Amino acid sequence: MIGTVQPASMAAAFADALHTAGLPVNPERAGRFARALMLAPPRTVDRLYWMARISLVSDHSQLGIFDALFTAVFTGVLDPAEQRGDPTAPSAIQAQPRPRSDSSGPVGRQQSVTGDPPPRIGGDGAGDGADCEREGVLAVAGSEERLGDTSFAELTDDEVTQMRRLVQRIVLAAPLRLTRRTRATHRVAERIDVRRTLRRAQRTGGDPVRPVHRTRRRRHRRLVLLCDVSGSMEPYARVFLSLLQGAVSGASAEAFVFSTRLTRLTRALAVQDPDEALARAAAAAPDWSGGTRLAESLRRFVTDHGRRGIARGAVVVILSDGWATDEPADVAVQMARLRRLAYRIVWVNPRQAAPGFAPTVGGMAAALPFCDAFVSGHSYAALEELAATVAATRNLPPSHS
């Protein structure tokens, strides 16, 4: 059901309803609302309200109609589309303030503020396309809310397919760094561009009235993801691969998977079609759902790839539960090698969310002292937190928990 209405269709339908109600909503604002829905899918009515209000409302005088129409469409109090075409029907848009007391609930699950069922205007509504579209929008939002906090291990096969589409919306971006390359700037910077300054001085009789400065360029640090695809990680790896595919195609990240051996999947995942990318990834990793040789996989990565430049100054994200057949001391040695190369190491362990979990034994305990952040990543909401963690800088204190 989640795939029946896309964010663009949802934004266009609501923008059209606002325009019909008299608000000057143009296609540019509707496109802005659609992009916002795709970049940061809202999981509550309150988030959806403010996202729509910022994108679609241009004047404070429009809030009365906007609040009434938003409440009618997204909380089920009233469907104003049912009165279209009837000039004798009373106005369905009432300039009343939006009820904020219900805004903390999930999108698509709230009821009328009075507790009564939504009123029906103008017949039984059979065959009403606008009503079907509204119900589809609410079903999409409600399904996303429910899946947002559900562990990947509890998803059905159909829900896994839905979750993969949701995870592809998450944008992973490493923090910026200064490069050795410079660019000209008219602002005061650390150095003066002598050549450009002298060339400009010719316009003012040889007097450098306005010196041209140069500043160092900034670019995102390299992002590297290593995903454990052993048997113990299978419920989570099938979703994590969508995260890897989005990072490779969207952020030019490097992607690796490991079980009993290390496999580089950057080329296999560098396609726009997610189904094709996952099929190519599964074919490239013959040890899928095998054992876990964590220390050996880290050693291969550092020796064959990390020391050659991939891990130098990079943000390295390791997605693994830390269960391995290697000795913890060997894991610690390889993590120390990786730590000397990487800018930050973020460890994603989906077992962290389990009650009573404590990383005190095995490979996880050996690796944890070398990590800058330790997060769960067991659900969609947890992966959103991971995106913020990846974008953080190293001067922040470690978030071990």
VOTISE-708875 format. One record per atom (N, C-alpha, C, O): residue in one letter; x, y, z. Coordinates in steps of 0.2 Angstrom, whole numbers, plus 5000, padded with zeros to 4 digits. Each point is the difference from the previous one (the first is absolute). Layout:
N
AXYZ...
//
This chain:
401
M500449945000M499650065000M500450065000M499850054998I500849955005I500550065000I500250024994I500150064999G499949904996G500250034993G499550024996G500150024994T499249985008T499550024996T500050084998T499850024995V500450025010V500050074999V500850025001V500249995006Q500050054989Q500750025001Q500050075003Q499550035000P501149995003P500050075003P499850064995P499750045002A500549954991A499850054995A499250004999A499850065000S499949885000S499350004999S499650035007S499550044999M500849945006M499750035007M500150085000M499550035002A501149994996A500150085000A499550034995A499750055001A500349924993A499650034995A499250005001A499750054999A500149905004A499350005002A499850055006A499550034999F500949975006F499950055005F500150074997F499650055002A500949974994A500150064997A499450024996A499850065000D499949894996D499450024996D499450015004D499650054999A500349925007A499550015005A500050075002A499550045001L501149985001L500150075003L499950054995L499750055001H500549944992H499950054995H499250004999H499850064998T499949895002T499350004999T499650045006T499550034998A500849965008A499750045005A500250075000A499750045004G500749994991G500150075000G500750025002G500150064999L500449905002L500650025002L500550004994L499949954995P500550105004P500450004994P500649955000P500650025001V499349924999V500549955000V500249984993V499649984996N501050035002N500249994993N500449945000N500249975005P500050004989P500349944999P500750005003P500349955002E500050114999E500750005003E500049985007E500449965003R499150075001R499949985007R499849935001R500249975004A499450004991A499849935000A500649964999A500149955004G500350074992G500749964999G500450005006G500349955002R499750115001R500450015006R499849955006R500449975003F498950034997F499749955005F500249934999F500149965004A499850024989A500249934998A500749985002A500149955002R500450104997R500749995001R500149995008R500449965002A499250085001A500149995008A499749945002A500349975005L499250004992L499749945002L500549944999L500149955004M500350064990M500449944998M500750015004M500349945002L499950125000L500650005004L500049995007L500449975003A499050055000A499949985007A499349985001A499550045003P500349904996P499349975001P499750015007P500349985005P499250064996P499750015006P499749945003P499649964996R500450035011R499749945003R499550025005R499749965003T500250114997T499450025005T499650064996T500350034995V499149985007V499650054997V500450075001V499950044996D500449975010D500350065001D500550024996D500150064997R500449895001R500550014995R499750014993R500350054997L499249925001L499750014994L499750064999L500150044995Y499649995011Y499750065000Y500550064998Y499950044996W500649965008W500550055000W500450004993W500250054997M499949895001M500349994993M499650034995M500250034995A499149955005A499650034995A499950085001A499950034995R500049995011R499950075001R500650044997R499950054997I500749935005I500650044998I500150004992I500250054997S499649895000S500050004993S499550034996S500150034994L499349975008L499450024996L499750075003L499650034995V500549995011V499750065002V500550064999V500550005002S499250064995S500450054999S499850065004S500450054999D499149955004D499850065004D499649985006D499649955000H500450095005H499749985007H499250004999H499749965003S500150084992S499250004999S499849934998S499449995000Q501049974997Q499849944997Q499949945005Q499849954998L500450065008L500149955005L499349975002L499949945001G499650104999G499349985002G499849944995G499849955002I500250074991I499849954995I500549945000I499749945000F500950075001F500549955000F499949955006F500049944999D499950095007D499949955006D499449964999D500049945002A499450094996A499449974999A500149944995A499749955001L500650074993L500049954995L500549945002L499949944998F500650085005F500549955003F499749955005F500049944999T499650095005T499649965005T499549954997T500049945002A499750094993A499549964996A500349944997A499749955000V500850064996V500349954996V500449955004V500049944999F500450085006F500549965003F499849975007F500349965002T499250075000T499749975007T499349974999T499849975004G499950034990G499449974998G499450035003G499549975000V500650105002V499450035003V499550024994V499449995001L500850024993L499650024995L500350004993L500750015000D499049974995D500350004994D499750054995D499549994998P500850075002P499850054996P499949994993P499650044996A500749915001A499949994993A499349974998A499850004994E499949985011E499349974999E499550064998E499549984997Q500750085004Q499550064999Q500150034993Q499750044998R500949944999R500150034993R499549994995R499749955000G500150104997G499550004994G499350015003G499550004996D500450015010D499350025003D500050075003D500250015005P499650044991P500050075002P499550015006P500150055003T499449914998T499650015006T500249975006T499750015005A500849954995A500249975006A500450055005A500350044997P499649955009P500450055005P500749994999P500349944998S500150115004S500750005000S500349945004S499850005006A500649964992A500449955004A500650035004A500349965004I499950104994I500650025003I499850055005I499850064999Q500449935007Q499950045006Q500650025002Q500549965002A499650114999A500650035003A500149995007A499950055004Q500249894998Q500149985007Q500749985001Q500349974995P500050045011P500749985001P500149935000P499549965002R501050014996R500249935000R500149975006R500350035004P499349924998P500149975007P500749975001P500249954997R500250085007R500749985001R500049945005R500549975001S499050025003S500049955005S500149934997S500249965004D499650034990D500049944997D500649994996D500149954996S500450105003S500550004996S500649955001S500449994996S499649985010S500549965001S499949934998S500549955000G498950034998G499949934998G500349994993G500250044996P499749905002P500349984993P499650034994P499450005001V500950014994V499650024994V499549954998V500249944999G499250084999G499549964998G499649965005G499649954998R500550065008R499749965005R499650045005R499749975005Q500350104994Q499650045005Q499250004998Q499949994994Q499750025010Q499350014999Q499850075001Q500450045001S498949974998S499850075001S500150025007S500049965005V500150114996V500150035007V499449985004V500150015007T499349984991T499449995004T499949935002T499649985004G500849974992G499949935001G499549974996G499949945000D499750104996D499549984996D500349984993D500550024998P499249934998P500249984994P500050064995P499650055001P500849954994P500050064995P499350004997P499749964998P500150115001P499350014997P500149994993P500550014997R498949975000R500049984992R499550064997R499550015003I500850024992I499650054997I499949984993I500449984996G498950035001G499949994993G500049934998G500349984995G499349975008G499949944998G500549955003G500350015005D499749934992D500449945003D500750004998D500449975003G499850084992G500750004999G500249944995G500650005000A499049964998A500249954996A500450024994A499750044996G500849935002G500450024994G500350065000G500350034995D499850005011D500350075001D500849995000D500349975004G500050054990G500749995000G500450045005G500549985002A499350085000A500350045005A500049975006A500550005004D499049964998D499949975007D500549945000D500349995005C499749974989C500549955000C500750025000C500449975004E499750094993E500750025001E500250025007E500649995002R498950055001R500250025007R500149935004R500550005005E499149954995E500149945004E500749974998E500349975004G499950034990G500649974998G500650045003G500549975002V499450104998V500550045003V500149985008V500550005002L498950005001L500049985007L500349935002L500449995004A499449974991A500349935001A500850004999A500349965004V499950084991V500750004999V500450035007V500549975002A499250085000A500350045006A500049955006A500550005004G498949974997G499949965006G500549945000G500349985005S499849994989S500449944999S500850025001S500349965003E499950104995E500650025001E500250015007E500549995003E499050045001E500050015007E500149935004E500550005004R499149954994R500149945003R500749974999R500349975004L499950034989L500649974999L500650045002L500649975001G499350095001G500650045002G500449985006G500650005000D499049975005D500349985006D500049925001D500249975005T499649994989T500049935000T500749974999T500450034995S499949935009S500649974998S500049964994S499549974998F501150034998F500049974994F499949925000F499849974996A500450005010A499949935001A499349985001A499949944999E499650115002E499349985001E499650014994E499449995000L500950044994L499750014994L499849944996L500449955000T499050054997T499849954995T500450014993T500350055000D499649914996D500350004993D499850074997D500450034997D498949985003D499750064997D500350065003D500150054997E499949955010E500250065003E500850014999E500250065000V500249894999V500750014998V500050044994V500450044999T499249944996T500050044993T499850075001T500350044997Q499249975008Q499850075001Q500650045004Q500150064998M500249905007M500650045003M500550014996M500450055001R499849914994R500550024996R499950064996R500550044999R498949974999R499950074996R500050055005R500250064998L499649935008L500150065005L500750015002L500250065000V500249895001V500750015001V500450044995V500550035001Q499349964993Q500350034994Q500050085000Q500350034997R499249995007R499950075001R500550035005R500150065000I500249905004I500550035005I500650024996I500349964997V499950105005V500650034997V500650005005V500050035005L500549934993L500649995004L500650054997L500150004994A500150045010A500550054997A500550015006A499950025006A500849974992A500550015005A500150085001A499850044996P500649985009P500150075001P500550034995P500349964997L499750105003L500450044995L500750005003L500250005006R500350004989R500750015002R500350054995R499850014995L500850035008L500350044995L500549964996L500349965002T499750064991T500549974996T500650054998T500050055003R500549924994R500550044998R499950054994R500350054999R499249944997R499850044995R499750075003R499649995005T500550064991T499750065002T499650034995T500049984994R499650075008R499650044995R500050075002R500150025005A499850034990A500050075001A499450025003A499449974999T500650085006T499550035003T500150075002T500550025000H498950025000H500150075001H500050015008H500050065002R499949895002R500050015007R500750005003R500449974996V499750055009V500650005003V500249935002V499649975004A500950004994A500249935001A500750005003A500450055001E499949894999E500749995003E500550024996E500650015002R499349994991R500550024995R499850044995R499450004998I501050044999I499850044994I500249974994I500649974999D499050044996D500149974993D500450064996D499750044998V501049955002V500450064998V499950014993V499950064997R500049894999R499950004992R499450044999R500050054996R499449935007R499450034999R500050075002R499750054997T500649965009T500050075003T500450054996T499850064999L500849924998L500450044995L499650024994L500050054997R499649905000R499650004994R499550065001R499850044996R499949955010R499450055002R500350075001R499750054999A500949955004A500350075001A500250044994A500050065000Q500049914994Q500150034994Q499450054998Q500050054997R499449935006R499450054999R500050065004R499650044999T500849965007T500150055004T500650045000T500350025006G500149984989G500650034999G500649975004G500550035002G499449904998G500649965004G499950005007G500449975004D499150064999D499950005007D499549945002D499450004998P500849955006P499649955002P499550025005P500049985006V499450054992V499550035004V499649945003V499950005006R500049954990R499549945002R500449944999R500049974995P500450015010P500449934999P499549944999P499450005003V500849954994V499649944999V500449955004V500649995000H498949985004H500349955005H499849934997H499649994996R500849965007R499849934998R499949965007R500350015005T499249954994T499849955006T500049934998T499949994994R500349975010R500049934999R499349974999R499550025003R500449944992R499449964998R499849955006R500449985003R499050014997R499749955005R499649944996R499750024995R500449925007R499749954997R499849955005R500350005005H499249954994H499849955005H500649955000H500349984995R499850005011R500549945001R499749944997R499449994999R501149975000R499849934997R499549965005R500250005006L499349974992L499649965004L500149924998L499949994994V500349975011V500149934999V499549965004V500050015006L499749944991L499549965004L500249935000L500149974994L500049995011L500149935000L499449975004L499950015006C499849944990C499449975003C500149935001C500249964995D499650015011D500049935001D499449974998D499550025001V500649934994V499549964997V500049935002V499849954997S500550045009S500049935003S499349985002S499550045000G500449895002G499449985002G499650045006G499450004999S501050025006S499750035005S499750074998S499650035004M500750004991M499850074997M499550004995M499850054997E499949895001E499649994994E499450045000E499850034995P499849975011P499450045000P500150084999P499650034998Y501049995004Y500250074999Y500450024993Y499950054998A500549905000A500450014994A499550014994A500250044996R499249935004R499650014994R499850074999R499850024995V500150025011V499850075000V500750044999V499950064997F500649935007F500650044999F500350004993F500350054999L499649904997L500250014993L499750054996L500350034996S499149995006S499750064997S500350065002S500050054996L500249955010L500450065003L500650014996L500250054999L500249895000L500650004997L499950034993L500450044997Q499149934999Q499950024993Q499850075000Q500250044995G499449995009G499950075000G500650055001G500150054997A500349925008A500750045001A500450004995A500450054998V499749894998V500449994994V499850054995V500450034997S498949965001S499850044994S499950085002S500050044995G499949975011G499850075002G500650045003G500150064999A500449915004A500550035004A500749974998A500550025003S499549944991S500649984998S500449965005S500650015000A499149955004A500349975006A500349934997A499849984995E500649995009E500349944999E499749955004E499950015006A499949934991A499649955004A500349935000A500349984994F499749995011F500349935001F499549965004F499750035005V500349914994V499749955004V500549955002V500449984997F499449995009F500549945002F499649955004F499550025004S500749924996S499849955004S500649955002S500350015005T499949944990T500649975001T500550034996T500649985001R499250074994R500550034996R499850074999R499450025001L501050034997L499850074998L499950004993L500449984996T499050065002T499850014993T499950074999T499650035004R500750004991R499850074998R499450004996R500049974994L499550075007L499450014997L499950064997L499450024997T501150035002T499950074998T499750004993T499550034998R500849934997R499850004993R499349965000R499650024996A500349935008A499449964999A499450055002A499449994998L500750055007L499550045003L499950074996L499550045002A501049974994A500050074996A499550004994A500250024995V499249965007V499450014994V499450035004V499949995006Q499750044990Q499450035002Q499449955002Q499750025005D500349934992D499549955001D500149965006D500549965000P499250055006P500149965006P500049935000P500449965003D499150014993D499949934999D500649974997D500349955002E499950084992E500649984997E500650005004E500549965000A499650105004A500650005004A500049955006A500649975001L498850015002L500049955005L500249934997L500349965003A499450034990A500249944997A500749994999A500349955000R500050104997R500750004999R500549995006R500549975000A499250065005A500450005007A500049935002A500549975003A498949994997A499949935002A500449964996A500349955003A499850064991A500449964995A500850015002A500349954998A499850115004A500850015001A500249985007A500649995000A499049995004A500249985007A499849925001A499449995002P501049964996P499849935001P500049985007P499749955001D500650095004D499949975007D499550035003D500050005007W499450024990W499550035003W499749955005W499949944999S499950095007S499749965006S500549955002S499749955003G500950064997G500549955003G500250025007G499650035003G501049954998G500350025007G500250075000G500050034995T500449995010T500250075001T500849995002T500149985005R500350054990R500750005002R500150085000R500350034995L499650005010L500050075001L500750035000L500150044996A500449935007A500750025000A500349994994A500350054997E499649904999E500349984994E499750054995E500450034995S498949995005S499750044995S500350075001S500150044995L500049985011L500350075002L500750004997L500250054998R500249905003R500750004998R500050004992R500450044998R499249934999R500050004993R499850074997R500350034995F499250005009F499850074998F500650055001F500150044995V500249965010V500550055002V500649984995V500350054998T499949895001T500649994996T499950014993T500450034996D499049955001D499950004993D499750074998D500150014994H499550025010H499750064998H500150065004H500150054998G499949945009G500050065004G500750035000G500050064999R500549915001R500750034999R500150034993R500550045000R499249944995R500150034994R499650064999R500050034994G499649995011G499750074999G499350005002G499750055001I499949894998I499350005001I499850025007I499550045001A500949945004A499850025007A500450065003A499850025006R500650014991R500450055002R499650065001R499750034995G500250005011G499550065001G499349984999G499650054999A500249895000A499349994999A499649985006A500249995005V499150024994V499649975005V499849934999V499749994994V500549975010V499949934999V499449975004V500050015006V499549964991V499449985003V500049925000V500049974994I500050005012I500049935000I499349975003I499850025005L499949954991L499349975002L500149935001L500049954996S500050035011S500149935002S499849995007S500050055004D499849894998D499849995007D500649985004D499949995006G500750014991G500649985004G500149935001G500549985004W499149984994W500049925002W500549984995W499950004994A500749975008A500549974995A500349945003A500049995006T500349974989T500449955002T500850015002T500349965002D499950114996D500650025002D500250015007D499550015004E501149994998E500150025007E499950075001E500250044995P499649985011P499950085001P500650044999P500050054998A500649925004A500650035000A500250024993A500350054998D499549904997D500250024993D499550054997D500250044996V499249965007V499550064998V500350065002V500050054996A500349965010A500250065003A500650024996A500150064999V500449904999V500550024996V499850034993V500350054998Q499349924999Q499750024993Q499650075001Q500150044996M499649975009M499650065001M500550065002M499950054998A500749935005A500550055002A500350024993A500150064999R500049904997R500350024993R499550044996R500250054997L499249935003L499550044997L499950075003L499950054997R500149955010R500050075003R500550054998R499950065000R500749914999R500550054998R499950034993R500450054998L499249924998L499950024993L499450055000L500050054996A499449935007A499450034999A499950065004A500350015005Y499350034993Y499850075003Y499549985006Y500150025006R499449944993R499649985005R499749934998R500049984995I499949985011I499749934999I499450005003I499950015006V499549974991V499450005002V499849925000V500049974995W499850005011W499849935000W499250005001W499750035004V500049934991V499349995000V499849935002V500249954997N499650045009N499849945003N499349995001N499750035005P499949944991P499249995001P499849975007P499550005002R501049965001R499949975006R500050045006R499749995005Q500550074994Q500050055005Q499450025003Q499950025006A499549984990A499450025002A499649945004A499550015003A500849934998A499749955003A500150015008A500550035002P499049955002P500050025007P500649965003P500149944999G500250095005G500649975004G500649994996G500549975003F499650064991F500650004996F500550035003F500050065003A500649914997A500650045003A500649974996A500249945000P500250104996P500649984996P500649995005P500550045000T499549915004T500549985004T500449944999T500549995003V499349974992V500449944998V500150004992V499750034997G500849935001G500149984993G500350064996G500350045003G499549954991G500350054995G499850075001G500350054999M499049965003M499750065001M500450045006M500150064999A500049905006A500450045006A500750024998A500250055002A500149914993A500750014998A500050064995A500550045000A499049974996A499950054995A499850075003A500250054997L499449955008L499750065003L500450055002L499950064998P500749935005P500450065002P500350044994P500350055001F499749924993F500350034994F499450044996F500250034995C499249975007C499550034997C499850075002C500150015006D499750034990D499850075002D499350005002D499850055003A499849914994A499350005001A499749935000A500349964996F499250025008F499749935000F499350015000F499750025005V500049964990V499250014999V499749934998V500449954999S498950055001S499749944999S499849984993S500249954997G499550105000G499849994993G499549944999G500049974994H499650015010H499649955000H499350014997H499749964998S500250115001S499450024997S500150064995S500550035000Y498949994997Y500150064996Y500150065004Y500550044997A499249975008A500250065004A500750005003A500350055000A500049895001A500749995003A500450024994A500650035001L499349954993L500450024994L500050074999L500550034997E498950015004E500050075000E500550035005E500350054998E499749925008E500550035004E500749984998E500550045001L499649904996L500749994997L500250054995L500650025000A499050014996A500150054995A500350065003A500550034998A499249995008A500350065004A500749985003A500450045000T499649905002T500749985003T500550004995T500650025001V499349954993V500550004994V500250074999V500650014998A499050045002A500150074998A500450045005A500250064999A499949915007A500350045006A500750004999A500349964996T500050095007T500850015000T500349965006T499749985005R500950014994R500449965005R500150045007R500149965005N499850104995N500150045006N499549995005N500050025006L499449944992L499549995004L500249945005L500349964998P499450045008P500249945004P499749944998P499550004997P500849945004P499749944998P499449985003P499850025006S499749954990S499349995002S499949935002S499549974999H501050005005H500049935002H499449995005H499950055004S499749904996S499549995004S500049925002S499549985004
//
